[in-house]
Amino acid sequence: MPTVANLLNHQCLLAARPQGAIKDSDFKFSSASVAQPGPGQLLVQNRFISVDPAMRSWMNDGKSYMEAVSIGEVMRAAGAGYILRSEDPRFQVGDAVTGIVGVQEFSVLEAKDAVKVDTGAAPLASYLNLLGIPGFTAYFGLLEVGLAKAGETVLVSGAAGAVGAAVGQIARIKGCRVVGIAGGPEKCSYLTQTLGFDAAVDYKSPDARKLLAQACPDGVDVYFDNVGGKILDMALSRLRMRARVVICGAVSQYNNTERGEGPRNYMSLLMYRARMEGFVIFDYAPRYAEAQAQLSQWLASGELRSQEDVLDGLAAFPSALRRLFEGGNTGKMLLRLGTDAATT
Ligand SMILES: NC(=O)c1ccc[n+]([C@@H]2O[C@H](COP(=O)([O-])OP(=O)(O)OC[C@H]3O[C@@H](n4cnc5c(N)ncnc54)[C@H](OP(=O)(O)O)[C@@H]3O)[C@@H](O)[C@H]2O)c1
């Protein structure tokens, strides 16, 4: 068993509640001795930290769908790594796992909360992307909340990001016509040229409304919203009869210091007998295995393409998180840490 007695655990702590955009000073870096796992626990060396827009809401005071992170606490994060010590018979040293690890190099996890993953079947990073929460969110949000069917037009915002890229690709596999909304011509051509979207709309263009109308001449059956705000409003103006609007997230609103304005075009829901429904992926936890099996098959057959945007080192965490709000990332934003001590 590798010795961990002399290892230091570098950690990123929440130092302040941000006002508006995230600043470096909202975090503090510190180190502590690596904690030892007790009965039923695992010591994990983290290899990838998942960087998610939801982290911004966990930094605010008060509860959203999860408790706020306390000042001085290790910043909450999902992640993936390798077991260095196991005090649970179901896990062995060297096993790859995912879990809520925090922004730090080493974590002690309750074995019951860790998920063993097969790095022979897919790279470790995929389990934080298409084979993890972003993939599950896209899968259940599109098919169970959005009820997308072959032949329908699916419009998705944040389309070059982790969830959005998965939504568009799943919709394409299911035989839908797929239109993505993303920031800038480069991301738009990534959607059509690399991911096989039928059309893409650059929301930063002064002609965005016109471009959306051209891309969806017959309107939209499913709008999968990752960004909220003005883009949600623009999409509401394109609904077809009995359309479904899936509220997955509102990244354009997370840095607001005041509660954002509601959608102005909501009367479209009435006019087109449409519905708008939000969801939280954790409600689908009992069915993650079902989504993972299907997504793995599509990934293995090449029908789904996985893209990660990786920054190296714990110190890059504040910049990595900011990238999500500046549109700096294409694909799933990840932080990569160190080398794999479990296998070296
Ligand atoms: N409901 C759930 O259970 C659940 C689960 C997971 C994630 N989510 C939500 O899903 C959404 C996507 O998450 P993700 O992890 O896949 O992030 P992501 O899409 O990979 O990254 C965020 C993207 O949002 C876009 N963006 C940022 N600010 C914007 C603005 N003001 N207007 C328009 N677009 C903006 C940027 O792309 P551009 O360059 O195109 O601007 C950026 O790349 C988030 O809202 C997240 O909270 C919800």
The ligand as an SDF file (V2000), in Angstrom:
LIG
                    3D

 48 52  0  0  0  0  0  0  0  0999 V2000
  -30.5540   21.2020  -14.1020 N   0  0  0  0  0  0  0  0  0  0  0  0
  -29.5160   20.4650  -13.7590 C   0  0  0  0  0  0  0  0  0  0  0  0
  -29.6180   19.5010  -13.0040 O   0  0  0  0  0  0  0  0  0  0  0  0
  -28.1690   20.8240  -14.3100 C   0  0  0  0  0  0  0  0  0  0  0  0
  -27.0880   19.9210  -14.2450 C   0  0  0  0  0  0  0  0  0  0  0  0
  -25.8630   20.2950  -14.8190 C   0  0  0  0  0  0  0  0  0  0  0  0
  -25.7330   21.5460  -15.4270 C   0  0  0  0  0  0  0  0  0  0  0  0
  -26.7930   22.3940  -15.4300 N   0  0  0  0  0  0  0  0  0  0  0  0
  -26.7310   23.7030  -16.1000 C   0  0  0  0  0  0  0  0  0  0  0  0
  -26.4300   23.4710  -17.4550 O   0  0  0  0  0  0  0  0  0  0  0  0
  -25.8510   24.6500  -18.0160 C   0  0  0  0  0  0  0  0  0  0  0  0
  -24.6100   24.2700  -18.8020 C   0  0  0  0  0  0  0  0  0  0  0  0
  -23.6340   23.7590  -17.9100 O   0  0  0  0  0  0  0  0  0  0  0  0
  -22.2300   23.2200  -18.4580 P   0  0  0  0  0  0  0  0  0  0  0  0
  -21.5560   22.5930  -17.3200 O   0  0  0  0  0  0  0  0  0  0  0  0
  -22.4780   22.4550  -19.6980 O   0  0  0  0  0  0  0  0  0  0  0  0
  -21.4770   24.5770  -18.7920 O   0  0  0  0  0  0  0  0  0  0  0  0
  -20.8630   24.9690  -20.2140 P   0  0  0  0  0  0  0  0  0  0  0  0
  -22.0330   25.1160  -21.1560 O   0  0  0  0  0  0  0  0  0  0  0  0
  -19.7780   24.0350  -20.5550 O   0  0  0  0  0  0  0  0  0  0  0  0
  -20.2080   26.3800  -19.9580 O   0  0  0  0  0  0  0  0  0  0  0  0
  -20.9570   27.5380  -19.8590 C   0  0  0  0  0  0  0  0  0  0  0  0
  -21.1480   28.2000  -21.2440 C   0  0  0  0  0  0  0  0  0  0  0  0
  -22.2170   29.1340  -21.1130 O   0  0  0  0  0  0  0  0  0  0  0  0
  -22.0600   30.1370  -22.0760 C   0  0  0  0  0  0  0  0  0  0  0  0
  -22.3300   31.4370  -21.4580 N   0  0  0  0  0  0  0  0  0  0  0  0
  -21.7050   32.0040  -20.3970 C   0  0  0  0  0  0  0  0  0  0  0  0
  -22.2250   33.2110  -20.1250 N   0  0  0  0  0  0  0  0  0  0  0  0
  -23.1950   33.4170  -21.0550 C   0  0  0  0  0  0  0  0  0  0  0  0
  -24.0940   34.4960  -21.3130 C   0  0  0  0  0  0  0  0  0  0  0  0
  -24.0950   35.6040  -20.5690 N   0  0  0  0  0  0  0  0  0  0  0  0
  -24.9670   34.3610  -22.3410 N   0  0  0  0  0  0  0  0  0  0  0  0
  -24.9660   33.2480  -23.1020 C   0  0  0  0  0  0  0  0  0  0  0  0
  -24.1390   32.1920  -22.9170 N   0  0  0  0  0  0  0  0  0  0  0  0
  -23.2690   32.2910  -21.9020 C   0  0  0  0  0  0  0  0  0  0  0  0
  -20.6050   30.1030  -22.5640 C   0  0  0  0  0  0  0  0  0  0  0  0
  -20.6110   29.7070  -23.9160 O   0  0  0  0  0  0  0  0  0  0  0  0
  -20.6640   30.8210  -25.1250 P   0  0  0  0  0  0  0  0  0  0  0  0
  -19.2590   30.9920  -25.5890 O   0  0  0  0  0  0  0  0  0  0  0  0
  -21.5440   30.1550  -26.1130 O   0  0  0  0  0  0  0  0  0  0  0  0
  -21.2040   32.0810  -24.5360 O   0  0  0  0  0  0  0  0  0  0  0  0
  -19.9650   29.0120  -21.7070 C   0  0  0  0  0  0  0  0  0  0  0  0
  -19.0320   28.2450  -22.4150 O   0  0  0  0  0  0  0  0  0  0  0  0
  -25.5840   25.5840  -16.8400 C   0  0  0  0  0  0  0  0  0  0  0  0
  -26.6260   26.5320  -16.7730 O   0  0  0  0  0  0  0  0  0  0  0  0
  -25.6470   24.6590  -15.6370 C   0  0  0  0  0  0  0  0  0  0  0  0
  -25.9790   25.3360  -14.4570 O   0  0  0  0  0  0  0  0  0  0  0  0
  -27.9880   22.0530  -14.8890 C   0  0  0  0  0  0  0  0  0  0  0  0
  1  2  1  0
  2  3  2  0
  2  4  1  0
  4  5  1  0
  4 48  2  0
  5  6  2  0
  6  7  1  0
  7  8  2  0
  8  9  1  0
  8 48  1  0
  9 10  1  0
  9 46  1  0
 10 11  1  0
 11 12  1  0
 11 44  1  0
 12 13  1  0
 13 14  1  0
 14 15  2  0
 14 16  1  0
 14 17  1  0
 17 18  1  0
 18 19  2  0
 18 20  1  0
 18 21  1  0
 21 22  1  0
 22 23  1  0
 23 24  1  0
 23 42  1  0
 24 25  1  0
 25 26  1  0
 25 36  1  0
 26 27  1  0
 26 35  1  0
 27 28  2  0
 28 29  1  0
 29 30  1  0
 29 35  2  0
 30 31  1  0
 30 32  2  0
 32 33  1  0
 33 34  2  0
 34 35  1  0
 36 37  1  0
 36 42  1  0
 37 38  1  0
 38 39  2  0
 38 40  1  0
 38 41  1  0
 42 43  1  0
 44 45  1  0
 44 46  1  0
 46 47  1  0
M  CHG  2   8   1  16  -1
M  END
$$$$
